[in-house]
Each structure stands twice: as C-alpha cells, then as structure tokens.
C-alpha cells in the first residue's frame, strides 16, 4: 500500500529531467527540506536512494513511443486493439469522472474483463459538480460495475490552490495518489485514466504528465482512439454519454493566478446551475455553458449561436450572482479557454 508521510511534500520530476540522472520513474521527495530521489530499478550498477513509497510508478503504456494518428487502422481495428489491451491488464480501477472518455473506457473494460475485474472510482471533492456524481453513479450501475467514491483533497496542495498554469498537475497527482492505494486495497492491478489519443497531442496537459509519472495506464491512448472515435463507438454501443458535452472540473473555471477556494468553486457552480435553469425556463436550449471566475468579474461562455441572445438579456445574466460584473464572451464557449490567458512559457511547463 502506498503511504503518504505527513512530513513529506512530494514532487514528481518530469521524465525528461529524471532520465538524465536516474532514468524513467524517478521521484523526488522533500522531507524536512532534504531532497531524496528514488527509482524502481538499479541503473548502471548504482543503487539509488531508498523509496519512501512502495509503488511510486507502475509499468505504463505512457512510456510507449508517440502515436501517429495518420497511420492507424479502422475504428473496428482500434476497438479490437483496445479489447486486447484491456484483457492484458487483468483488472483495473477506472478513474471515472463521468465524462464521455472515462465512461467509454469503463464500458470497454467491463466488456473485456467482466464486471468482477473492474471498479469505477469517482473522486469526490469541492471541484466536482454535484450533478456529475449522480450521473456517474447511474452510469456505473447501468453497467453493473461497482462504483466507489473516494475523497480527494486537492486543496491541501499549495500548487493547486495557487492556481498557476500547472494547477492540473497537482489535481491529477492528488487523484492518482488516492487511487493507487485504493487499487491495492481492492486487489486491482492497474489504475486507468480516460486519456485519449487527441489529449496526448494537445500540447498543454500537465495533468497527463502527473498521471504518466505515477504509472497510470491509458488504454484509449494505447489503442490510438481519438475523441471522435470514442463518441462514434459510444453511440454504436448505445452509451448515453456518446454526445455528452465536455464537463471539466469546477477549478477550470477560475482564472490562473486567482486562488482556488471552496467558496469560489461553490459560487461558480451556483451561477452555472442558475443560468442554465433560467435559459431552460425561457425555452432556450444550451449545450455548453461556462461561468469563468476572473476574480471580481465573471465571464459567461455559451454556444456561439446564443451569444447575441444572451448579450441582450440582462435578466438572464442577473442569475450569475456573487460577482461585481458579468459579461458575455463574444467568441462563445471554447474548451480550455483559460489557457489563452497564460504566458507562452507557462503553457509548456
């Protein structure tokens, strides 16, 4: 079981930095101001310093060469590859957010391994919208898969609260540091995330780096399944999530540099729920809606065809409460739009 020392502030080095001295799988741990590095193997005949964690890194598909989407076969072949990959894993704990990718992965794992060898884990914290947890529970139940809801404490990590460009790194690190020992307790061999082939090519994804360093497996990525592939296959399988809009965590709504707090997360969730409900009462159908917290001001992003409508409806915008000012982004909803506010160097940290 992985045990986290209350004295340890764990910092996982990037594989590029660590490979210079220790090779892949290095972990840097600060204990009382002292830096210690541990790896799984002896390299060059040298014995590295001892690990404070028994299972810091698992053998991971993330170590495979970069994929080339231009060389992949048919969707049917990629789905067959996914099935083979999942069968080879034996058993998995799926990091299940309830989104289209992790939902498809969960369904594929249940098909390949049987429900006894698969558990869905939805992390519960202030950053998870309440309705997402209920939907995740219903989906897992529909598959006949056990659903667990471990608590994560991202707020305990300084890097997460500081909300710099690498916030997602600390969020994913917290998630994996909770799920790895949980997998041990449940006697499951791997923790799998819903990272797809497009995610790996997206460029700025510090959360993927955190999962990579901890050895999470990425079956969708390994089978070279893109986001579009996931939606197409989900529809073929009759999964309700095939056209589910993107649903990033609430902290993604808070501008970088503005501290993440439970109060801010709750304010954003209340504003989104209230505005969506007001639009529905007016008979205005909306797919994607975000309330971005820019500090004292809120910026609303909606489907591009609704921008002009919402700009003229102060009564609807009034539902976004708790901010000094509210405006509508003229460009409409854009996934990851907060990254546009980062300085260029921060996008590649």
C-alpha positions as CSV (number, residue, x, y, z in Angstrom):
1,X,0.0,0.0,0.0
2,X,1.2,3.5,-0.8
3,X,1.6,5.5,2.4
4,X,2.0,9.3,2.3
5,X,4.1,10.7,5.1
6,X,2.7,13.8,6.8
7,X,6.2,15.3,6.7
8,X,6.7,14.7,3.0
9,X,5.9,17.3,0.3
10,X,6.1,15.1,-2.7
11,X,7.2,16.5,-6.0
12,X,7.4,14.2,-9.0
13,X,10.1,15.1,-11.6
14,X,9.3,15.1,-15.2
15,X,10.6,12.1,-17.1
16,X,13.0,14.3,-19.1
17,X,14.6,15.8,-16.0
18,X,14.7,12.5,-14.1
19,X,16.1,10.4,-17.0
20,X,19.3,12.5,-17.1
21,X,20.4,11.0,-13.8
22,X,18.1,8.2,-12.8
23,X,16.1,7.2,-15.8
24,X,12.3,6.9,-16.1
25,X,10.4,6.6,-13.0
26,X,12.3,8.9,-10.7
27,X,10.5,10.5,-7.8
28,X,11.9,13.5,-5.9
29,X,10.7,13.8,-2.3
30,X,11.3,16.6,0.1
31,X,11.3,15.6,3.7
32,X,12.3,18.2,6.2
33,X,13.9,20.2,3.5
34,X,16.1,17.3,2.2
35,X,15.6,16.1,-1.4
36,X,15.6,12.4,-1.9
37,X,15.3,10.5,-5.2
38,X,14.0,7.0,-5.7
39,X,13.5,4.8,-8.7
40,X,12.3,1.3,-9.3
41,X,15.5,-0.2,-10.8
42,X,19.2,-0.1,-10.4
43,X,20.8,1.8,-13.2
44,X,24.4,1.5,-14.3
45,X,25.2,-0.7,-11.3
46,X,24.3,2.1,-8.8
47,X,21.8,1.6,-6.1
48,X,19.5,4.6,-5.9
49,X,18.4,6.0,-2.5
50,X,15.5,4.0,-1.0
51,X,11.9,4.8,-1.9
52,X,9.6,6.2,0.7
53,X,6.7,4.8,-1.4
54,X,6.5,1.1,-2.3
55,X,4.7,1.6,-5.5
56,X,5.6,5.0,-6.9
57,X,5.4,4.1,-10.6
58,X,3.9,1.1,-12.4
59,X,5.0,-0.1,-15.8
60,X,2.9,2.2,-18.1
61,X,1.8,2.4,-21.6
62,X,2.7,6.1,-21.4
63,X,6.3,5.0,-22.0
64,X,5.5,3.8,-25.5
65,X,6.6,5.9,-28.5
66,X,4.4,8.9,-29.5
67,X,1.4,7.9,-31.6
68,X,0.8,8.8,-35.2
69,X,-2.9,9.2,-35.9
70,X,-2.2,9.2,-39.6
71,X,-1.1,5.5,-39.5
72,X,-3.9,4.0,-37.5
73,X,-6.3,1.4,-39.0
74,X,-10.1,1.3,-39.0
75,X,-12.2,2.1,-35.9
76,X,-13.1,-1.6,-35.7
77,X,-9.4,-2.4,-35.6
78,X,-8.7,0.2,-32.9
79,X,-11.6,-1.2,-30.8
80,X,-10.1,-4.7,-31.2
81,X,-6.8,-3.3,-30.0
82,X,-8.5,-1.7,-27.0
83,X,-10.1,-5.0,-26.1
84,X,-6.8,-6.8,-26.3
85,X,-5.0,-4.2,-24.3
86,X,-7.7,-4.3,-21.5
87,X,-7.6,-8.1,-21.4
88,X,-3.8,-8.0,-20.9
89,X,-4.2,-5.8,-17.9
90,X,-6.2,-8.4,-15.9
91,X,-8.1,-6.0,-13.7
92,X,-8.5,-2.2,-13.5
93,X,-9.7,0.6,-11.3
94,X,-11.0,3.2,-13.8
95,X,-10.6,6.9,-12.9
96,X,-14.2,7.7,-13.7
97,X,-15.2,11.3,-14.0
98,X,-18.4,10.5,-15.8
99,X,-17.4,12.2,-19.0
100,X,-17.5,10.6,-22.4
101,X,-14.0,9.3,-22.4
102,X,-13.9,7.6,-19.0
103,X,-17.5,6.3,-19.5
104,X,-16.5,4.6,-22.7
105,X,-13.3,3.2,-21.1
106,X,-15.4,1.9,-18.2
107,X,-17.8,0.2,-20.6
108,X,-15.0,-1.3,-22.7
109,X,-13.2,-2.6,-19.5
110,X,-16.4,-4.3,-18.3
111,X,-16.8,-5.9,-21.8
112,X,-13.3,-7.1,-21.9
113,X,-12.7,-8.2,-18.3
114,X,-16.1,-8.7,-16.8
115,X,-17.6,-6.6,-14.1
116,X,-15.9,-8.5,-11.3
117,X,-12.5,-7.3,-12.5
118,X,-13.4,-3.7,-12.9
119,X,-14.3,-0.9,-10.4
120,X,-15.2,2.7,-11.2
121,X,-13.8,5.4,-8.9
122,X,-15.2,8.9,-9.0
123,X,-13.2,11.3,-6.8
124,X,-15.4,13.5,-4.6
125,X,-14.1,17.0,-3.8
126,X,-15.2,20.6,-3.9
127,X,-14.2,20.7,-7.6
128,X,-16.7,18.1,-8.7
129,X,-20.2,19.4,-9.7
130,X,-22.9,17.6,-7.6
131,X,-24.9,16.5,-10.7
132,X,-21.9,14.9,-12.2
133,X,-21.5,12.5,-9.2
134,X,-25.1,11.4,-9.5
135,X,-24.8,10.8,-13.3
136,X,-21.6,8.8,-12.8
137,X,-23.3,6.6,-10.2
138,X,-26.2,5.9,-12.5
139,X,-24.0,5.1,-15.5
140,X,-21.9,2.6,-13.5
141,X,-25.0,1.0,-12.1
142,X,-26.3,0.6,-15.6
143,X,-23.2,-1.4,-16.5
144,X,-23.3,-3.5,-13.3
145,X,-19.9,-2.2,-12.3
146,X,-19.1,-1.4,-8.7
147,X,-18.8,2.3,-8.1
148,X,-16.7,3.8,-5.3
149,X,-16.4,7.5,-4.3
150,X,-13.1,8.2,-2.6
151,X,-12.5,11.7,-1.3
152,X,-9.6,13.7,-2.6
153,X,-8.1,16.8,-1.0
154,X,-6.6,19.0,-3.8
155,X,-7.0,22.0,-1.5
156,X,-4.2,20.6,0.7
157,X,-1.7,21.1,-2.1
158,X,-0.2,24.5,-2.4
159,X,0.3,24.2,-6.1
160,X,-3.4,23.5,-6.7
161,X,-4.6,26.4,-4.6
162,X,-2.1,28.8,-6.1
163,X,-3.7,28.1,-9.5
164,X,-0.8,28.7,-11.7
165,X,-0.6,27.2,-15.2
166,X,0.3,23.8,-13.8
167,X,-2.7,23.5,-11.5
168,X,-4.0,20.4,-13.2
169,X,-0.7,18.6,-12.4
170,X,-1.4,18.9,-8.7
171,X,-5.1,17.9,-9.1
172,X,-4.1,14.7,-11.1
173,X,-1.3,14.0,-8.7
174,X,-3.8,14.0,-5.8
175,X,-6.2,11.8,-7.7
176,X,-3.6,9.1,-8.5
177,X,-2.1,9.2,-5.0
178,X,-5.5,8.4,-3.7
179,X,-6.4,5.8,-6.4
180,X,-3.2,3.8,-6.4
181,X,-3.5,2.6,-2.7
182,X,-7.2,2.1,-3.3
183,X,-6.4,-0.2,-6.2
184,X,-4.2,-2.2,-3.8
185,X,-6.9,-2.5,-1.3
186,X,-9.4,-3.7,-3.9
187,X,-6.7,-6.1,-5.3
188,X,-6.8,-4.5,-8.8
189,X,-3.6,-4.5,-10.8
190,X,-3.9,-1.1,-12.6
191,X,-5.4,2.4,-12.4
192,X,-6.6,3.5,-15.8
193,X,-7.4,7.0,-17.0
194,X,-9.6,8.1,-19.9
195,X,-6.8,9.9,-21.7
196,X,-7.4,9.6,-25.5
197,X,-5.1,10.0,-28.5
198,X,-6.1,13.6,-29.0
199,X,-5.3,14.5,-25.5
200,X,-1.7,13.5,-25.9
201,X,-1.3,15.7,-29.0
202,X,-3.0,18.7,-27.4
203,X,0.3,20.1,-26.1
204,X,-0.6,21.7,-22.7
205,X,-1.8,18.9,-20.4
206,X,0.1,19.0,-17.1
207,X,-2.4,16.6,-15.6
208,X,-1.4,13.9,-18.1
209,X,2.2,14.3,-17.1
210,X,1.3,13.7,-13.4
211,X,-0.6,10.5,-14.3
212,X,2.3,9.4,-16.6
213,X,4.8,9.8,-13.8
214,X,2.7,7.7,-11.5
215,X,2.3,4.9,-13.9
216,X,-1.4,5.1,-14.7
217,X,-2.4,3.1,-17.8
218,X,-4.1,4.8,-20.8
219,X,-5.9,2.1,-22.8
220,X,-7.7,4.6,-25.1
221,X,-4.4,6.3,-26.0
222,X,-2.7,3.0,-26.5
223,X,-5.3,1.9,-28.9
224,X,-5.0,5.2,-30.7
225,X,-8.6,6.1,-30.2
226,X,-9.4,9.8,-30.7
227,X,-12.2,11.8,-29.1
228,X,-14.3,11.4,-32.2
229,X,-13.6,7.6,-32.2
230,X,-14.8,7.5,-28.6
231,X,-18.1,9.3,-29.4
232,X,-18.7,7.2,-32.5
233,X,-18.0,3.9,-30.7
234,X,-20.1,5.0,-27.7
235,X,-23.0,5.7,-30.0
236,X,-22.6,2.3,-31.6
237,X,-22.7,0.7,-28.2
238,X,-25.8,2.7,-27.1
239,X,-24.0,4.6,-24.3
240,X,-25.9,7.6,-23.1
241,X,-22.6,9.6,-22.9
242,X,-21.9,9.5,-26.6
243,X,-22.8,13.1,-27.1
244,X,-22.3,14.4,-23.6
245,X,-20.8,17.9,-23.6
246,X,-17.3,18.3,-22.1
247,X,-17.5,18.7,-18.3
248,X,-14.2,19.8,-16.8
249,X,-13.8,20.3,-13.1
250,X,-15.0,23.5,-11.5
251,X,-11.5,24.7,-10.8
252,X,-11.0,25.0,-14.6
253,X,-13.4,27.9,-14.5
254,X,-11.1,30.0,-12.2
255,X,-8.6,32.2,-14.0
256,X,-5.0,31.3,-13.5
257,X,-3.4,33.4,-10.7
258,X,-6.7,33.6,-8.8
259,X,-6.6,31.4,-5.7
260,X,-8.8,28.3,-5.8
261,X,-11.0,28.1,-2.7
262,X,-14.1,26.1,-1.8
263,X,-16.1,29.4,-1.8
264,X,-15.1,30.3,-5.3
265,X,-15.9,26.8,-6.6
266,X,-19.3,26.9,-5.0
267,X,-20.0,30.3,-6.4
268,X,-19.2,29.2,-9.9
269,X,-21.4,26.0,-9.6
270,X,-24.3,28.0,-8.2
271,X,-24.0,30.5,-11.1
272,X,-23.9,27.9,-13.8
273,X,-26.8,25.9,-12.4
274,X,-28.9,29.1,-12.0
275,X,-28.1,30.4,-15.5
276,X,-28.8,27.1,-17.2
277,X,-32.1,26.7,-15.4
278,X,-33.1,30.2,-16.4
279,X,-32.3,29.5,-20.0
280,X,-34.3,26.3,-20.0
281,X,-37.3,28.1,-18.5
282,X,-37.2,30.5,-21.4
283,X,-37.1,27.7,-23.8
284,X,-33.5,28.4,-24.9
285,X,-31.6,25.2,-25.4
286,X,-27.9,25.4,-24.4
287,X,-25.3,22.7,-24.8
288,X,-22.1,24.2,-23.5
289,X,-22.1,26.8,-20.7
290,X,-19.3,28.0,-18.5
291,X,-19.1,30.8,-15.9
292,X,-15.5,31.8,-15.8
293,X,-14.3,33.4,-12.5
294,X,-11.9,36.2,-13.3
295,X,-11.7,37.5,-9.8
296,X,-14.3,40.1,-9.1
297,X,-15.8,39.7,-12.6
298,X,-17.5,36.8,-14.3
299,X,-17.3,35.9,-18.0
300,X,-20.0,33.7,-19.4
301,X,-19.3,31.4,-22.3
302,X,-22.2,29.7,-24.2
303,X,-22.8,28.1,-27.6
304,X,-21.7,30.6,-30.3
305,X,-25.3,30.8,-31.6
306,X,-26.5,32.0,-28.2
307,X,-24.0,34.8,-27.7
308,X,-26.1,37.5,-29.3
309,X,-29.2,36.3,-27.5
310,X,-27.6,36.4,-24.0
311,X,-25.9,39.7,-24.6
312,X,-29.4,41.3,-24.8
313,X,-30.8,39.5,-21.8
314,X,-29.7,41.3,-18.6
315,X,-32.4,39.5,-16.7
316,X,-30.8,36.2,-17.5
317,X,-27.3,37.4,-16.7
318,X,-28.6,38.5,-13.4
319,X,-28.8,34.9,-12.4
320,X,-25.0,34.9,-12.3
321,X,-24.8,36.2,-8.7
322,X,-21.9,37.0,-6.4
323,X,-19.7,38.9,-8.9
324,X,-19.2,42.7,-9.3
325,X,-19.7,42.4,-13.0
326,X,-20.8,39.9,-15.6
327,X,-20.1,39.9,-19.3
328,X,-20.6,37.5,-22.2
329,X,-17.6,36.3,-24.2
330,X,-18.3,37.3,-27.8
331,X,-16.4,34.2,-29.0
332,X,-18.6,31.8,-27.3
333,X,-17.7,28.6,-25.5
334,X,-14.2,27.2,-26.0
335,X,-12.8,24.3,-24.1
336,X,-9.7,25.2,-22.3
337,X,-10.1,29.0,-22.9
338,X,-8.4,29.8,-19.7
339,X,-5.1,28.6,-21.2
340,X,-5.4,31.6,-23.6
341,X,-4.6,33.8,-20.7
342,X,-1.3,32.1,-19.9
343,X,2.1,33.5,-20.9
344,X,3.5,31.3,-23.6
345,X,6.3,29.7,-21.5
346,X,3.7,28.6,-18.9
347,X,1.9,26.5,-21.5
348,X,4.7,24.0,-21.7
349,X,5.6,23.6,-18.0
